[in-house]
Amino acid sequence: MTARDVLLARLRARTFDVLVIGGGIVGAGIARDAAMRGLSVALVDQGDFGSGTSSKTSKLIHGGLRYLEHGRLHLVFESLRERSILRTIAPGLVYPLSLLLPVYEGDRRPAWKVNLGLWLYDLLAGGHVIRPHRMVSARRALALEPGLRLDGLRAAGLFADCQMDDARICLANILQAVGLGAVCGNYLRVRALLKTTNRICGAAVEDVRSGRVIDVQAQAVVNATGPWADQVRQLSVTGTPGRLAPTKGIHLIVPRIAREALFVQGRADARMLFILPWGDYSLVGTTDSPVHSPLETLAADADEVGYLRETVNRVLPGSSLDEEDVVATFAGARPLLAFSGSPTTASREHHLEVDRWGLVSVLGGKFTTYRRMAQQAVDLLIARNRWKAERCLTGEVSLLEATHPASLAHWQELTRTVDPDLLARWLIRYGISALHILRLIDREPGLAQPLCPHHEYLGAEIIHAAAQELACTITDILARRTRIAWSSCQGLDALSKVTGLLQRYAGIPEAELDRQVEEYRQFLMRGLAFRRGAVGSPLAAR
Ligand SMILES: Cc1cc2nc3c(=O)[nH]c(=O)nc-3n(C[C@H](O)[C@H](O)[C@H](O)COP(=O)(O)OP(=O)(O)OC[C@H]3O[C@@H](n4cnc5c(N)ncnc54)[C@H](O)[C@@H]3O)c2cc1C
């Protein structure tokens, strides 16, 4: 019996309290919350956990300075409070980031307005402020970021928000839910909802990788499918009007072009763009445009890449960013509530809906507020079903589990010879689960070898991802469990070692690995498809 067979058997074996459809951050947060309150939980996602929108973000846990302009004070207040909670429960995955907001002559937001906005931002953060903002002179701004365009620079705002690892936060929620007994499966697509005479009682789920279909029974079903939510609502009530108006946003990954994290004003449409440090790279984003293609196939196009490049080259003229400098791109769809007006001003607030069959849909929101959205969804389920359940603890319990004495003794023994910097990195990334990596290396020291010179990951981390972190494919491992896909070789130099490890330690047959390598190449190519003729690029030839 394969691990997949066991998963499907466990999903079929009982009637769960809750079936969550969608393993993005919202679904993952709901599974963690519900499992912590003692409910039995199943969760399915048609792709990998976080592979929808929740790994395509700007990687910020933030109040959203620009929402102040649209008068969304409550959203900013709530987000800043959540920022503080997430820093407490996941300090390694959500960490402070200092941002510089340069102001130029003729900008739509002059220095006084930026100052006022940042002052209000601090005020709304209240006791949770990371560091009060400051306005600095043009000279000081240049000292901080020497690459900034000098011409017309008037001042800059300096403030703090938080950066995060989106895919790993999503996974941490899933893993903690699993640790509490939830049954969570990736590559499982809901094809239909099961109904009794008056309510939904589960879903028909297809194993995308094998084509098998099973029924998953549950007392309550939650639709947490982000931008796909209207499609699942239609499975419940055919023809129900859509509640979402998703917008597309893309990011570029380029060689490091700025020392500081920058929040810059776009000229043409007054959008605010980020240029953020991302390992050895800079992450540039984002755009906001209507979605014209199926959500599964979203990719950056040449115009969107051009728009971001132009803004970068205007603010950091020395960077001379060319199409060829773009290492990778990614695109996602914001699950915005249907709105009137421009995409930029659309609300990032969320809404819970219960349809006539009892399907609970969690609509809208942002990554930053996921924990709160999950709490409200689980509160609603408990109230509707009159369940006796524990109170919500998701804001108090560490996302990366607490250790226990037995593992602590083992920990001390295993860490004696490990480089403290490496150990610190693992603790941030894996929490106490780093113990599994240490055990692997203890048994086979060769697994402590780096996979290739272009990133810090070791062989043991690949095995850990496959064995302990529910990764099913090479793309899951290279793009979401690790960030190898965003290193200078994009994982291509490590591919043969990765496949060797997966064959030996995870028992994946060669033919399946060949299929997964091809899928990974397609994944990389999608990120470069904006370059006309990219299909013949060196990446494809390797
Ligand atoms: C470009 C961009 C930048 C952003 N930046 C930020 C930011 O910096 N900070 C912030 O707070 N927010 C940000 N957001 C918003 C944030 O990313 C989203 O609000 C959040 O990730 C949505 O999570 P979700 O779980 O609702 O949706 P998703 O992450 O999309 O998850 C939904 C899941 O449902 C699955 N699914 C769909 N249909 C089915 C089915 N039939 N069966 C099974 N599974 C199914 C999908 O595979 C998917 O994994 C950004 C969004 C975008 C697009």
The ligand as a Tripos MOL2 file, in Angstrom:
@<TRIPOS>MOLECULE
LIG
   53    58     1     0     0
SMALL
NO_CHARGES

@<TRIPOS>ATOM
      1 C1          0.0650   39.4240   -6.6480 C.3       1 LIG1
      2 C2         -0.4790   39.2770   -5.2690 C.ar      1 LIG1
      3 C3          0.2240   39.7820   -4.1920 C.ar      1 LIG1
      4 C4         -0.3000   39.6520   -2.9010 C.ar      1 LIG1
      5 N1          0.4480   40.1030   -1.8520 N.ar      1 LIG1
      6 C5         -0.0330   39.9830   -0.5900 C.ar      1 LIG1
      7 C6          0.7750   40.3780    0.5030 C.ar      1 LIG1
      8 O1          1.9340   40.7490    0.3640 O.2       1 LIG1
      9 N2          0.2270   40.2810    1.7410 N.ar      1 LIG1
     10 C7         -1.0530   39.8490    1.9500 C.ar      1 LIG1
     11 O2         -1.5030   39.8530    3.0910 O.2       1 LIG1
     12 N3         -1.8270   39.4160    0.9160 N.ar      1 LIG1
     13 C8         -1.3330   39.4610   -0.3360 C.ar      1 LIG1
     14 N4         -2.0790   39.0050   -1.3960 N.ar      1 LIG1
     15 C9         -3.4020   38.4030   -1.1410 C.3       1 LIG1
     16 C10        -3.2370   36.9360   -0.7020 C.3       1 LIG1
     17 O3         -2.2950   36.3060   -1.4910 O.3       1 LIG1
     18 C11        -4.5530   36.1800   -0.8180 C.3       1 LIG1
     19 O4         -5.5680   36.8880   -0.1690 O.3       1 LIG1
     20 C12        -4.4520   34.7920   -0.1720 C.3       1 LIG1
     21 O5         -3.2740   34.1260   -0.5410 O.3       1 LIG1
     22 C13        -5.6640   33.9720   -0.5830 C.3       1 LIG1
     23 O6         -5.5700   32.7170    0.0460 O.3       1 LIG1
     24 P1         -6.7040   31.6420   -0.1860 P.3       1 LIG1
     25 O7         -6.3870   30.4820    0.6700 O.co2     1 LIG1
     26 O8         -8.0330   32.2870   -0.0270 O.co2     1 LIG1
     27 O9         -6.5860   31.2850   -1.7370 O.3       1 LIG1
     28 P2         -5.5200   30.3520   -2.4930 P.3       1 LIG1
     29 O10        -4.1730   30.4830   -1.9250 O.co2     1 LIG1
     30 O11        -5.6640   30.6260   -3.9380 O.co2     1 LIG1
     31 O12        -6.0250   28.9000   -2.1500 O.3       1 LIG1
     32 C14        -7.1660   28.3430   -2.7450 C.3       1 LIG1
     33 C15        -6.8540   26.8880   -3.0400 C.3       1 LIG1
     34 O13        -8.0410   26.2360   -3.4700 O.3       1 LIG1
     35 C16        -7.6520   25.2130   -4.3520 C.3       1 LIG1
     36 N5         -8.8290   24.7970   -5.1330 N.ar      1 LIG1
     37 C17        -9.5170   25.5070   -6.0430 C.ar      1 LIG1
     38 N6        -10.5340   24.7840   -6.5380 N.ar      1 LIG1
     39 C18       -10.4810   23.5710   -5.9320 C.ar      1 LIG1
     40 C19       -11.2460   22.3750   -6.0380 C.ar      1 LIG1
     41 N7        -12.2970   22.2650   -6.8780 N.pl3     1 LIG1
     42 N8        -10.8910   21.3120   -5.2720 N.ar      1 LIG1
     43 C20        -9.8440   21.3750   -4.4260 C.ar      1 LIG1
     44 N9         -9.0840   22.4870   -4.2980 N.ar      1 LIG1
     45 C21        -9.4010   23.5720   -5.0360 C.ar      1 LIG1
     46 C22        -6.5500   25.8400   -5.1860 C.3       1 LIG1
     47 O14        -5.7040   24.8720   -5.7490 O.3       1 LIG1
     48 C23        -5.8510   26.7220   -4.1610 C.3       1 LIG1
     49 O15        -4.6640   26.1290   -3.6480 O.3       1 LIG1
     50 C24        -1.5690   39.0570   -2.6960 C.ar      1 LIG1
     51 C25        -2.2560   38.5290   -3.7820 C.ar      1 LIG1
     52 C26        -1.7120   38.6040   -5.0560 C.ar      1 LIG1
     53 C27        -2.4330   38.0000   -6.2090 C.3       1 LIG1
@<TRIPOS>BOND
     1     1     2 1
     2     2     3 ar
     3     2    52 ar
     4     3     4 ar
     5     4     5 ar
     6     4    50 ar
     7     5     6 ar
     8     6     7 ar
     9     6    13 1
    10     7     8 2
    11     7     9 ar
    12     9    10 ar
    13    10    11 2
    14    10    12 ar
    15    12    13 ar
    16    13    14 ar
    17    14    15 1
    18    14    50 ar
    19    15    16 1
    20    16    17 1
    21    16    18 1
    22    18    19 1
    23    18    20 1
    24    20    21 1
    25    20    22 1
    26    22    23 1
    27    23    24 1
    28    24    25 2
    29    24    26 1
    30    24    27 1
    31    27    28 1
    32    28    29 2
    33    28    30 1
    34    28    31 1
    35    31    32 1
    36    32    33 1
    37    33    34 1
    38    33    48 1
    39    34    35 1
    40    35    36 1
    41    35    46 1
    42    36    37 ar
    43    36    45 ar
    44    37    38 ar
    45    38    39 ar
    46    39    40 ar
    47    39    45 ar
    48    40    41 1
    49    40    42 ar
    50    42    43 ar
    51    43    44 ar
    52    44    45 ar
    53    46    47 1
    54    46    48 1
    55    48    49 1
    56    50    51 ar
    57    51    52 ar
    58    52    53 1
@<TRIPOS>SUBSTRUCTURE
     1 LIG1         1 GROUP 0 **** ****
